[in-house]
């Protein structure tokens, strides 16, 4: 796999996102701010929810926080492939990529790389804010958590790749072509 | 009296290829499923196919410009996409630099550079330089060589001073130039240009065509395929022209000869004296036939349309006679027939139904 190509595409998306400075900063700030009401609501529900989640630990806010962080990652894994392919096909950018000597794997990795990095940054920020607000995180179990996260992402990424193939096939039939990503001869 | 000689529209002399073609298309077919209504789908099972490219054969040599001229849906872009390895053909063979586009697509992509997509295929929030650096990575150029190649590409298209400017601030012409710079990064042997002057005004389009001709044809010796629906673009820019209609080749040949046969023999003279005696004498001696004379509404200028048989050589004789006789002429140019007429004439010549 051409790592250089994937990194170059991810960097280009990162620079594009960064160029919208206000929106970029605001997205981080809004994430940090929206978690505060969740903190108060979770604390209000703590006494009712604690028995329900007893097998997952007793801190309801921590439970919601980790779930939200995981949801951020899974959403990125599920949607980024299809949106990268369908968006690229409709703008013509994907065609410009496909006619380069770089193979399809690095192109897809590069097109979705930024979405994953961004989702990871949001998840880390969520966990960081949670830690600041007093969530009891067991850092020693971080490797296990990472393993579970990677396994879940692998599963969802496989589904997402199929979704992307369907998007490519649908878009390809719309314009009457059979792209390398979609239907063959 | 001023004669705009740049508008005399003298076609570029056809090159005589002296080596094996870089691009070879033989008996190419590509069909797509035809769009059908739901009711039609219920009545008739199975797919109905409609040919996008039907039995097309053509060769392109190094340094040669070949124009694909046709209306929308003629199969021009499909043909370019097949050459670019984006679409697989149904039948026939297509080779680029000796590599088959189906079985050796990666090798084809090393030597071919399509400018197929529009300006949306650029990152608008990045600078021209950053866009080119991205594609240098995708084209696998050596890391130590990227800066030099990017500088060179920007210089060639005249964007050296705009390298650090955001692409979103570029004019349409600058974006077209940047797309060409991107295509030139990998030093391709074959360039595919799809409607290269689509979003340019007439003056910018003419300047861009001159640039393409000099840089790609004369300096780099690239084989260039140009898909266009602009008649004047095909016949001005290209050495040879292939006229496509509904996926089929209806005419093909050297631009000069085909242009004279298909684009008509009509010329316009912009003059202050539409009834000048020299003009009357030429009409009387049957060297030219007067078609129409219309006032241009600016000053006392008139536009007189003439039919002149014998192509540009005869037109030069007529122009020379008018100037010698002292007729005040501001402009003398060939009136290129609209695409529809060109296609009709090509179909009539080919004998196709």
Interface residues (C-beta under 8 A of the other chain):
Chain A: X2 X4 X5 X7 X8 X9 X11 X12 X15 X16 X19 X20 X91 X92 X93 X95 X96 X97 X98 X99 X100 X101 X102 X103 X107 X173 X176 X177 X178 X179 X180 X184 X185
Chain B: X32 X33 X52 X78 X81 X84 X85 X86 X87 X88 X89 X90 X102 X106 X109 X110 X112 X113 X114 X116 X117 X118 X120 X121 X123 X125 X126 X130 X131 X133 X134 X135 X137 X138 X139 X140 X143 X166 X182
